[in-house]
Amino acid sequence: MKGSDAMGPNGLPRDVPGTVGVPEVADLAGGHADRTGEKRMRELVRPDVLILDDFAMRQLTAAQADDLYELLSERQGRSLIVTSNRAPSDWYPLFPNPVVAESLLDRLINTSHQVIMNGPSYRPNKRPKNPTDKPPSG
């Protein structure tokens, strides 16, 4: 089972106050266009626990990297859970500006506890069962 799935639909059970799941930093980019960026940022800074699920799945734009840097700087010292399918050393090339990457990832990686989960994918277990499939022998 994927770590964030084990914790609930938004990373933690709904009855835990001050938690939010964040699938993408891209949500902040829309705030630049419609002038809700400050409000969106405050909403992400406020929770006691912030979850960045599927972090580093693809390259970030310069604006996304800057938004993420600002978000993590504002939340410094507060709880953050990051799930990723990549090793932290593989995150650096996903940032367009190496200075922003080094500063952000240095803060994130060197002040964290890392839990490495290896094993088979949980997705085959979520696949709908075919009624004609035979049960495994054994």
MARBA-3410 file (N, C-alpha, C, O; in Angstrom, 1 decimal):
138
0.8,-1.2,0.0,0.0,0.0,0.0,0.9,1.2,0.0,1.9,1.3,0.7 ~ 0.5,2.2,-0.8,1.2,3.5,-0.8,1.1,4.2,0.5,0.0,4.2,1.1 ~ 2.2,4.8,1.0,2.2,5.5,2.3,1.0,6.5,2.5,0.4,6.4,3.5 ~ 0.8,7.3,1.5,-0.3,8.3,1.7,-1.7,7.7,1.7,-2.6,8.2,2.3 ~ -1.8,6.6,1.0,-3.1,5.9,1.0,-3.4,5.3,2.4,-4.5,5.2,2.8
-2.3,4.8,3.0,-2.5,4.2,4.3,-2.9,5.2,5.4,-3.5,4.9,6.4 ~ -2.6,6.5,5.1,-3.0,7.5,6.0,-4.4,8.1,5.8,-4.8,8.9,6.7 ~ -5.0,7.8,4.8,-6.4,8.3,4.5,-6.5,9.1,3.2,-5.5,9.2,2.6 ~ -7.7,9.5,2.9,-7.9,10.2,1.6,-7.1,11.4,1.4,-6.6,11.7,0.2 ~ -6.8,12.2,2.4,-6.0,13.4,2.2,-4.7,13.3,3.1,-4.2,14.3,3.5
-4.2,12.1,3.2,-3.0,11.8,4.0,-3.2,11.6,5.4,-2.5,10.8,6.0 ~ -4.2,12.1,6.0,-4.6,11.9,7.4,-6.1,11.8,7.5,-6.8,12.4,6.6 ~ -6.6,11.2,8.5,-8.1,11.1,8.6,-8.7,12.5,8.7,-8.1,13.4,9.2 ~ -9.9,12.6,8.1,-10.6,13.9,8.1,-10.9,14.5,9.4,-11.0,15.7,9.5 ~ -10.9,13.7,10.5,-11.2,14.3,11.8,-10.0,14.9,12.5,-10.1,15.3,13.6
-8.9,14.9,11.8,-7.7,15.5,12.4,-7.7,17.0,11.9,-7.5,17.2,10.7 ~ -7.9,18.0,12.8,-7.9,19.4,12.4,-6.6,19.9,11.9,-5.5,19.4,12.3 ~ -6.6,20.8,10.9,-5.5,21.4,10.4,-4.6,20.6,9.5,-3.4,20.8,9.4 ~ -5.2,19.6,8.8,-4.4,18.8,7.8,-5.0,19.1,6.4,-6.2,19.3,6.3 ~ -4.2,19.0,5.4,-4.6,19.1,4.1,-3.7,18.3,3.2,-2.5,18.2,3.4
-4.3,17.7,2.2,-3.5,17.0,1.2,-3.3,17.9,0.0,-4.2,18.6,-0.5 ~ -2.1,17.9,-0.6,-1.8,18.7,-1.7,-1.3,17.9,-2.9,-0.1,17.4,-2.8 ~ -2.1,17.6,-3.9,-1.6,16.8,-5.0,-0.5,17.4,-5.8,0.4,16.8,-6.4 ~ -0.6,18.7,-6.0,0.4,19.4,-6.9,0.6,20.9,-6.4,-0.3,21.5,-5.8 ~ 1.8,21.3,-6.6,2.1,22.7,-6.3,1.5,23.6,-7.3,1.3,24.8,-7.2
1.1,23.0,-8.4,0.5,23.8,-9.6,-0.7,24.6,-9.2,-1.0,25.6,-9.8 ~ -1.4,24.2,-8.1,-2.6,24.9,-7.7,-2.3,26.3,-7.3,-3.1,27.2,-7.5 ~ -1.1,26.6,-6.8,-0.7,27.9,-6.5,-0.5,28.8,-7.7,-0.8,30.0,-7.7 ~ -0.1,28.2,-8.8,0.1,29.0,-10.1,-1.2,29.7,-10.5,-1.1,30.8,-11.0 ~ -2.3,29.0,-10.4,-3.6,29.6,-10.7,-3.9,30.9,-10.0,-4.6,31.8,-10.4
-3.3,31.0,-8.8,-3.5,32.1,-7.9,-2.8,33.4,-8.5,-3.2,34.5,-8.2 ~ -1.8,33.2,-9.2,-1.1,34.3,-9.9,-2.0,35.0,-10.9,-2.1,36.2,-11.1 ~ -2.7,34.1,-11.6,-3.6,34.6,-12.7,-4.8,35.3,-12.2,-5.3,36.3,-12.7 ~ -5.5,34.7,-11.2,-6.7,35.3,-10.7,-6.6,36.1,-9.4,-7.6,36.4,-8.7 ~ -5.4,36.4,-9.0,-5.1,37.3,-7.9,-5.5,36.7,-6.5,-5.8,37.4,-5.6
-5.5,35.3,-6.5,-5.9,34.7,-5.2,-4.6,34.0,-4.6,-4.7,33.2,-3.7 ~ -3.5,34.3,-5.2,-2.2,33.6,-4.8,-1.9,33.7,-3.3,-1.5,32.8,-2.7 ~ -2.1,34.9,-2.7,-1.8,35.1,-1.3,-2.8,34.3,-0.4,-2.3,33.7,0.5 ~ -4.0,34.3,-0.8,-5.0,33.5,-0.1,-4.7,32.0,-0.2,-4.8,31.3,0.8 ~ -4.4,31.5,-1.4,-4.0,30.1,-1.5,-2.8,29.8,-0.7,-2.8,28.7,-0.1
-1.8,30.6,-0.7,-0.6,30.4,0.0,-0.9,30.3,1.5,-0.4,29.4,2.2 ~ -1.7,31.2,2.0,-2.1,31.2,3.5,-2.8,29.9,3.8,-2.6,29.4,4.9 ~ -3.6,29.4,2.9,-4.4,28.2,3.2,-3.4,27.0,3.3,-3.7,26.0,4.1 ~ -2.3,27.0,2.6,-1.3,26.0,2.6,-0.3,26.1,3.8,0.3,25.1,4.2 ~ -0.1,27.3,4.2,0.8,27.6,5.3,0.2,27.3,6.7,0.8,26.8,7.6
-1.1,27.5,6.8,-1.9,27.4,8.0,-1.9,26.0,8.7,-1.8,25.9,9.9 ~ -2.1,24.9,7.9,-2.3,23.6,8.6,-1.2,23.1,9.5,0.0,23.5,9.2 ~ -1.5,22.4,10.5,-0.5,21.8,11.4,0.4,20.8,10.6,1.6,20.7,10.9 ~ -0.3,20.1,9.7,0.4,19.1,8.9,0.1,19.3,7.4,-1.1,19.5,7.1 ~ 1.1,19.4,6.6,0.9,19.6,5.2,1.5,18.4,4.5,2.6,17.9,4.8
0.7,17.8,3.5,1.2,16.6,2.8,1.3,17.0,1.3,0.4,17.4,0.7 ~ 2.6,16.8,0.8,2.8,16.9,-0.6,2.9,15.5,-1.1,4.0,14.8,-1.0 ~ 1.9,15.0,-1.8,1.8,13.7,-2.3,2.3,13.6,-3.7,2.1,14.5,-4.5 ~ 3.0,12.5,-4.0,3.6,12.4,-5.4,4.5,13.5,-5.7,4.5,14.0,-6.9 ~ 5.3,13.9,-4.8,6.3,15.0,-5.1,7.3,14.6,-6.1,7.7,13.4,-6.1
7.7,15.5,-6.9,8.7,15.3,-7.9,8.4,14.3,-9.0,9.2,13.5,-9.5 ~ 7.1,14.2,-9.3,6.7,13.3,-10.4,7.1,13.8,-11.8,7.4,13.1,-12.7 ~ 7.2,15.2,-11.9,7.6,15.8,-13.2,8.4,17.1,-12.9,8.4,17.6,-11.8 ~ 9.0,17.6,-14.0,9.7,18.8,-13.8,8.8,20.0,-13.4,7.7,20.0,-13.8 ~ 9.4,20.9,-12.6,8.7,22.0,-12.1,9.0,23.2,-13.1,10.1,23.3,-13.6
8.0,24.1,-13.3,8.3,25.3,-14.0,9.0,26.2,-13.0,9.0,26.0,-11.8 ~ 9.6,27.3,-13.5,10.2,28.3,-12.6,9.2,28.8,-11.5,9.6,29.0,-10.4 ~ 8.0,29.1,-12.0,7.0,29.7,-11.1,6.6,28.6,-10.0,6.5,29.0,-8.8 ~ 6.4,27.4,-10.4,6.1,26.3,-9.4,7.3,26.2,-8.4,7.0,26.0,-7.2 ~ 8.5,26.2,-8.9,9.6,26.0,-8.0,9.7,27.2,-7.0,10.0,27.0,-5.8
9.5,28.4,-7.5,9.5,29.6,-6.6,8.3,29.5,-5.6,8.5,29.8,-4.4 ~ 7.1,29.1,-6.0,6.0,28.9,-5.1,6.3,27.9,-4.0,6.0,28.1,-2.9 ~ 6.9,26.8,-4.5,7.2,25.7,-3.5,8.3,26.2,-2.5,8.2,26.0,-1.3 ~ 9.3,27.0,-3.0,10.3,27.5,-2.1,9.6,28.5,-1.1,9.9,28.4,0.1 ~ 8.7,29.3,-1.6,8.0,30.3,-0.7,7.2,29.5,0.4,7.2,29.8,1.6
6.5,28.5,-0.1,5.6,27.7,0.8,6.5,27.0,1.9,6.1,27.1,3.1 ~ 7.5,26.4,1.5,8.3,25.7,2.5,9.1,26.6,3.4,9.3,26.3,4.6 ~ 9.4,27.8,2.9,10.1,28.8,3.8,9.1,29.3,4.8,9.5,29.5,6.0 ~ 7.9,29.5,4.4,6.8,30.0,5.3,6.5,29.0,6.3,6.1,29.3,7.5 ~ 6.6,27.7,6.0,6.2,26.6,6.9,7.4,26.1,7.7,7.2,25.1,8.4
8.5,26.7,7.6,9.7,26.2,8.2,9.5,25.9,9.7,8.9,26.7,10.4 ~ 9.9,24.7,10.1,9.6,24.3,11.5,8.3,23.6,11.8,8.0,23.2,12.9 ~ 7.4,23.5,10.7,6.1,22.9,10.9,6.1,21.6,10.2,7.0,21.3,9.3 ~ 5.2,20.7,10.6,5.2,19.3,10.0,4.8,19.3,8.6,3.9,20.0,8.1 ~ 5.6,18.5,7.9,5.4,18.3,6.4,5.6,16.8,6.1,6.6,16.2,6.6
4.8,16.2,5.4,4.9,14.8,4.9,5.0,14.9,3.4,4.2,15.5,2.7 ~ 6.1,14.3,2.9,6.3,14.3,1.4,6.4,12.8,1.0,7.1,12.0,1.5 ~ 5.6,12.5,0.0,5.6,11.1,-0.6,6.2,11.3,-2.0,5.9,12.3,-2.7 ~ 7.0,10.4,-2.5,7.6,10.5,-3.8,8.0,9.1,-4.2,8.3,8.2,-3.4 ~ 8.0,8.9,-5.5,8.5,7.6,-6.1,9.9,7.7,-6.6,10.5,6.8,-7.1
10.5,8.9,-6.3,11.9,9.1,-6.6,12.8,9.3,-5.4,12.2,9.7,-4.3 ~ 14.0,9.0,-5.5,14.9,9.2,-4.4,15.2,10.7,-4.3,15.2,11.4,-5.4 ~ 15.4,11.3,-3.1,15.7,12.7,-3.0,16.8,13.2,-3.9,16.8,14.3,-4.4 ~ 17.8,12.4,-4.1,18.9,12.8,-5.0,18.5,13.0,-6.5,19.1,13.7,-7.2 ~ 17.3,12.4,-6.8,16.8,12.5,-8.2,15.9,13.8,-8.3,15.4,14.0,-9.4
15.7,14.5,-7.2,14.8,15.7,-7.3,15.5,16.9,-7.9,14.8,17.7,-8.5 ~ 16.8,17.0,-7.7,17.5,18.2,-8.1,17.3,18.6,-9.6,17.0,19.8,-9.9 ~ 17.4,17.6,-10.5,17.3,18.0,-12.0,15.9,18.5,-12.3,15.7,19.0,-13.4 ~ 14.9,18.3,-11.5,13.5,18.7,-11.8,13.2,20.1,-11.6,12.2,20.6,-11.9 ~ 14.2,20.8,-11.0,14.1,22.3,-10.8,14.9,23.0,-11.9,16.0,22.7,-12.2
14.2,24.1,-12.5,14.9,24.8,-13.5,16.1,25.7,-13.1,17.0,25.9,-13.8 ~ 16.0,26.1,-11.8,17.1,26.9,-11.3,17.8,26.2,-10.2,17.3,25.8,-9.2 ~ 19.1,25.8,-10.5,19.9,25.0,-9.5,20.0,25.7,-8.1,20.2,25.0,-7.1 ~ 20.0,27.0,-8.1,20.2,27.7,-6.8,18.9,27.5,-6.0,19.0,27.2,-4.8 ~ 17.8,27.6,-6.6,16.5,27.4,-5.9,16.4,25.9,-5.4,16.0,25.6,-4.3
16.8,25.0,-6.3,16.8,23.6,-6.0,17.7,23.3,-4.8,17.3,22.6,-3.9 ~ 18.9,23.8,-4.8,19.8,23.5,-3.7,19.3,24.1,-2.4,19.4,23.4,-1.4 ~ 18.8,25.3,-2.4,18.3,25.9,-1.2,17.1,25.2,-0.6,17.1,24.9,0.6 ~ 16.2,24.9,-1.5,14.9,24.3,-1.1,15.2,22.9,-0.6,14.7,22.5,0.5 ~ 15.9,22.1,-1.4,16.1,20.7,-1.1,17.0,20.5,0.1,16.9,19.5,0.8
18.0,21.4,0.2,18.9,21.4,1.4,18.0,21.5,2.7,18.2,20.7,3.6 ~ 17.1,22.4,2.7,16.3,22.6,3.9,15.4,21.4,4.1,15.2,20.9,5.2 ~ 14.8,20.9,3.0,13.8,19.8,3.1,14.5,18.5,3.5,14.1,17.8,4.4 ~ 15.6,18.1,2.8,16.2,16.8,3.0,17.0,16.8,4.3,16.9,15.7,5.0 ~ 17.7,17.8,4.6,18.6,17.8,5.8,17.9,18.0,7.1,18.5,18.0,8.2
16.6,18.3,7.0,15.8,18.5,8.3,14.7,17.5,8.4,13.7,17.7,9.1 ~ 14.8,16.4,7.7,13.7,15.4,7.6,14.2,14.0,8.1,15.3,13.7,8.3 ~ 13.2,13.2,8.4,13.3,11.8,8.7,12.8,11.1,7.4,11.7,11.4,7.0 ~ 13.6,10.2,6.8,13.2,9.6,5.6,12.8,8.1,5.9,13.5,7.4,6.6 ~ 11.7,7.8,5.3,11.2,6.4,5.4,11.2,5.8,4.0,10.4,6.3,3.2
12.0,4.9,3.8,12.1,4.3,2.4,11.2,3.0,2.5,11.4,2.1,3.3 ~ 10.3,2.9,1.5,9.4,1.8,1.4,9.6,1.1,0.1,9.3,1.7,-0.9 ~ 10.2,-0.1,0.2,10.4,-0.9,-1.0,9.5,-2.0,-1.1,9.1,-2.5,0.0 ~ 9.1,-2.5,-2.2,8.2,-3.6,-2.4,7.4,-3.5,-3.6,7.6,-2.6,-4.4 ~ 6.6,-4.5,-3.8,5.8,-4.5,-5.0,4.7,-3.4,-5.0,4.4,-2.9,-3.9
4.3,-3.0,-6.2,3.3,-1.9,-6.3,2.0,-2.4,-5.7,1.6,-3.6,-5.7 ~ 1.3,-1.5,-5.0,0.0,-1.8,-4.4,-1.1,-1.8,-5.5,-2.2,-2.3,-5.3 ~ -0.9,-1.2,-6.7,-1.9,-1.0,-7.7,-2.6,-2.3,-8.2,-3.8,-2.3,-8.4 ~ -1.8,-3.4,-8.4,-2.5,-4.6,-8.9,-3.5,-5.1,-7.9,-4.5,-5.7,-8.4 ~ -3.4,-4.9,-6.7,-4.4,-5.3,-5.7,-5.7,-4.5,-5.8,-6.7,-4.9,-5.3
-5.6,-3.3,-6.4,-6.7,-2.4,-6.5,-7.5,-2.7,-7.8,-8.6,-2.1,-8.0 ~ -6.9,-3.4,-8.7,-7.5,-3.7,-10.0,-8.8,-4.5,-9.8,-8.9,-5.4,-8.9 ~ -9.9,-4.2,-10.5,-11.1,-5.0,-10.4,-10.9,-6.4,-10.7,-10.1,-6.7,-11.6 ~ -11.5,-7.3,-10.0,-11.3,-8.7,-10.2,-12.1,-9.2,-11.4,-13.3,-8.7,-11.6 ~ -11.6,-10.0,-12.2,-12.3,-10.6,-13.3,-13.0,-11.9,-12.8,-12.3,-12.8,-12.3
-14.3,-12.0,-13.0,-15.0,-13.1,-12.4,-14.5,-14.5,-13.0,-14.8,-15.5,-12.4 ~ -13.9,-14.5,-14.2,-13.4,-15.7,-14.8,-12.0,-16.1,-14.3,-11.5,-17.2,-14.7 ~ -11.3,-15.2,-13.6,-10.0,-15.5,-13.0,-10.1,-16.7,-12.0,-11.0,-16.8,-11.2 ~ -9.1,-17.6,-12.1,-9.0,-18.7,-11.2,-8.2,-18.2,-10.0,-7.3,-17.5,-10.1 ~ -8.6,-18.7,-8.8,-7.8,-18.3,-7.6,-6.4,-18.9,-7.8,-6.2,-20.0,-8.4
-5.4,-18.3,-7.2,-4.0,-18.8,-7.3,-3.9,-20.1,-6.6,-4.6,-20.4,-5.5 ~ -3.2,-21.0,-7.2,-3.0,-22.4,-6.6,-1.9,-22.3,-5.6,-0.9,-21.5,-5.7 ~ -2.0,-23.1,-4.6,-0.9,-23.1,-3.7,-1.2,-23.6,-2.4,-0.4,-23.6,-1.5
END
